[in-house]
Amino acid sequence: MKLRELALIESELERVRAEFENDSLVRSKQISFDDFYRMDSIREWNLDRNHSSKTRPSSLSFRYCCYFLVLILILAYLGRSIDFYSYRRRSQSNCLVPLPNYLQNAFVPAQDCRFCSEITEIKRERSISSEEFSKKYAYTKVPVIITDAQVNWTAQQIFNFDFFKNLYLNGDKNEKDGGSPLGGKNCQFFPYKTEFHSLKQAFRMDPHRANYSIETEPWYFGWSNCDHRIANKLRRHYGRPYFLPNDSESIRTDWIFMGTPNNGAHMHIDHVGRPSWQAQIHGTKRWFLEPPLECYADCSDLTVDVNEGEIIVLDTNVWYHKTLIVGDKISLTIGAEYD
């Protein structure tokens, strides 16, 4: 995964380099490509290419290569005789120079890799005080699993596909109290690899498929709850995790994910601005965590199974993550960010 991404970045750098050298400003010697290529960070990147395929680029060289790529793209496009405003009229995009998908997260603020350099596994804690949790995990970007955090919750006895189906579809039929819980500008729906285009469509899948058997088509989807009436009903069955710092609060929006075994979310990073917790109500979900790009040389990849009744806490704005439902049960999780 990582080597493939790095190879794509290297290929993009070479392509831009060739394009830059053919630019009119470079050919007229107003700008010299060699001036950029003599940068220490670029020389380090060039040397890194001669190392073993298992060698990871240094944090500094990778970071500055990203900056270098942006600079080259800007100069290359500015060097052309393009009428910016007419270009905007011709283009359907808001971006003059769109980034490839695999580079979109390469320019987030760099992390201090000391936060993950000594982490080799995700620890499990129980009966942890909010003071200890705050000191060790709450805002340190260190992931953790709390094994006893769902004590006294009734969610395991109540939450399942049919519960949410009735909760949302029945609410959709009754709009007199302020609108459908399936709509709203703040709602988000994640179909992943399914054919569903909306939460309503997902809840209307064939009951045989929804209840899962080996011969039925698999599914996995998630959504954010944006209806306060639904939120109030959900909170009857789960509460604020006991370990959260006393002065913090869970954000009002619930995030719910459910699906069948051997499915899950692809590798990605979030942009929600806060750390989060996710409670494993049913089933088992395997998490794969990768450090930020600039920390590949210093930090390890992490893998952990979150079992029924446990809660995982992590900063998904920092850790790249993907999930896989393991075992033979449907997975159902609910969670939120906290400040």
N, C-alpha and C positions, 0 to 999 in steps of 0.2 A: 504493500500500500504506500509506504513512505518513499521507497526507492522509485516507484512509478511516478509519484508526484514530483520528485526531484528531477527525474529525467525529463518530464514535461516542461518544468521550469527552465532547465538547461537548454532544451530545444527552442523554447520561446526566446531566450536570451540570444541564441545564435541567429534566429530568424530576424530579430529586431536589429542585431548588429549588422547583418547584411543589408537590411533596408536602410539603416542609418548611413552606411558608407555610400549608398547610391543617392542620398539626398542632395539637393542642389546646394545647400549651404556647406555641406561637407566637401563636395566636389570643388566648390569655389574657395575652399580653405578658410572660410569664415569660422568654422567650427572643426576641431580635430578630434576624431574618434580616439586617437592615441592618448589624448589628455585624460580621457575617462578610463581607458584600459590600464593606465599606469597607476590607478588608485590602488592602495594596499589591499583593500577588501576584495577588489576584482582579481588581483593576482592570487590572493588566497583561494578564491573560488576556482581559478584556473588550475591551481596546484591540487586542490581537492579532487578534481576530475580524474587525476592520475592515480588516486588511491584505490584500494580495494572497493568493490561494490558495496561492502558492508560498512564502509566509512561514512560517518555522518558529518555534514558540514559544521564548522564552528558556528556558534551563535552569532558572532560579529560578522563573519563573512556572509552568512545567509541573509542576515538582516540588511546589510548594505547592498547586497545584490538585488534585493527587492526594491530598495530605494533607487538603485542604479537603473533597474528596468523601467520604473516610472519616469525617471528623468529622460531616458532615451526615447520612450514613447512620446513624451511631450515635445521634445526637441525635433523628433522626426516629423511629427505632424505640423508643428509650427513652421518647419522649413519648407513645407509645400505651399503653393499659392492657392489656398482654399478660402473661399468666402465663408467665414464662420456662420453668418446668419443664413445664407442660402443653404449651407450644409444642414443646419438645424431644421430648415423647412423641408428638406428632402428626407431627413431621417425620421424614423419612428421612435428612436431611442432618445432618452434625455442625456445620454452620455456621448461626448465627442469621441472618446477612445474607450470603448467597452473592454473590460478585463475578461479574460477567459475564466470559466467557472472555477477551475482549479486554483486560480490566483486570488479569488475574491476575499479570502480570509488571510491572505499573506501580509496585509498591511494594517492589521489591528495593532494597537500599542504593544510593544515588546514587554515581556514579563521578566521579572527577576527570577532566574531559574533556581534560586536557593529554596523556593517554596516546595519544590518537588524532588530535589537532588538526592534526598535521603529516604524517599518513600519507595519501598519495594513490594508492599502489599497493602491492602485496605483492611484496617483493623475493625474488629467488632467490639462494641461496648454495650454494657447494660447498667441500669441504675446509676447513670451518670448525672451529676448535678448540672444545672444550667451554668454555674460558674466555671466548672471544669470544661464543659462543652464549649463555652465561649472562649476560654483560653486556648484550647487545643484545636478546635475545629471550625467554629462558627464563621470566622472571617479570615482564616489562614489559608484557604484553598486546599486544605488537606481533606480528602474524602473519608467518610466513615460510615459504618452500618450500626444502627442502634437496634438491638435484638428484642427489646421489651417495650417498644414505643407504642404498640397498639393495645396494650392492656386496658380493659374496660371499654374498648370500642365495640360497637355492634355491627360495624361495617362488614365483617367477614360473614355474618349470618344473613345480612340483608342485600348487599351489593352483588349484582350479577347482571347479565345481559338483559334479561326480562325486566328487572327492576328499572334500569335506565331507559329501556324502550318504553315502558309504561309512563315513566316520569316525563319523558320528553314528548312522546307522541300524543299522550292525553293532554298535556299542556298546550301542544300545538293546536288542538281542536278547540281549546277554550281561551280565547284572546281577550275576554272582557276585562281581565285584571291587568292589562298593560302590554299585551303583545305576546308573540310566540317566543318560547325559549330557544327555538332553533334558528332564530334570526338575530339581527343586530350587527352593527358595524364593528363591535369589539370582539365578536366571536371568531374563532379560528377552527378550521377542520383540517386534519391531516390524513389523507387517504392512503398514503404510502403506496404499496404496490397493488392495491385493490382497484376495482372499477368504480367505486363510489365517488360521487361528486358532492355529496352533502351528508350531514349527520342523519337527516331524515331518510335518505336512501339507504344508508348503512343499517339503520334500525328496521328497515323493511325487508331485509334479506330473508331468504327462506329459513324457517325455524330449524329445519334439519341441519342446514349449514351453520346456523348460529350456535347450535348446541354442540357442534364439532364431533366428527368421526373421521376416521382415516380416509374414507372414500370421498368426503366432501371437499370443496375448494377452500383452501386456507384463507384467512383474512387477518388484518391488523390495522387499526386506525386509532386516532386520538383526537381530542378536541379540548378547547377551553370553554368552561361554563361562563356565560356572560349574563345570566339571569339571577337576580337576587333571590327570587322565590325558590328556584332550584337550589341555590346555595344554602338557604336556610333549612331546606329538607335534608340535604346531604349532611349538614353539620349536626343533625340529630344523632348521627351514627358514627361520627369521628370528631375528634377535638384537636385543639392546638397541641402539637407534640410537646410533651412535658419538658424536654431538654433544651428547648430554644431559650436564648437569653431573655431575661426578665423584661428588658426594655425593647425587645423586638416584637414584631407582629408578622404573621403570615399575610401575604397579599390576598385580597378578597377573591381573586380569580382562581378557580380550581382547574387543574390540568388532569385529564383522565385519559388513560390508554388501555386498550384491551385487544386481545387477539389470541390466535391459536398457536400451538407449538411450531417451532422452526421458523418463526417470523419475528420481525422487530424493526427498529429504526436503523437507517444507514448511518455511517460515520459522519458526524457534523459537529458544529459548535453553535451555541446559542448566543443571542444578543439581547438578553433580558435585563442585564445590569445588576442582578442580585443573585446570591446563592440560593439553592432550592433544596427541598426534601421531596422524596417520593416514597409513598407507602405501598408495599406489596400486599394487596388485599387477598388475591388468589394466585396460585401458581408460583412459578419460579422464573426469574428473569436474569440472564447473564449480561453483565456490563463489561464492555471493553473500553478502556480509557487510554488515550494517548496524550502526551504533553504538548504544549504549544510548539510550533515549528522551530522556534529559536532554542528550545530546550531539549531537542532530540539527543544531543550529545551528552547531556547531563542527567536526564531523567529516564525512568523506565516506563514501559507500557504496563498497564495493570488490568487484571481480569478478576471478576468476583461474581458469585451467584448471590442474588438477593432472594431470600426464601419468604414464603408466606408468613405474615406477621411481623416482618422486619421493615425498617425504613433506611433508605440510603440518603445521605446528605453529601452534596458536592456542589462546586461552582462550575456549572455547565458553560459559563462564559469563557472559561480558561481551558478546561479539559475537553479535548475532542472526544466524542463518545458515540458508541453504537450499542444496540441491545439485541438480544436473541432470547426468545422464550424457549426454555428447556423443560424436559419432563413430558408428561402426557395430559396436563391440565390447561385450560384456558387461563391466561394471565389477565389480571385486572389491577391497575394501579391508580392511585390518586395522589396528587401533590400540589405544591405551591411554592412560590418564592417567599423569602422572608428578608426583612431589612435589618 
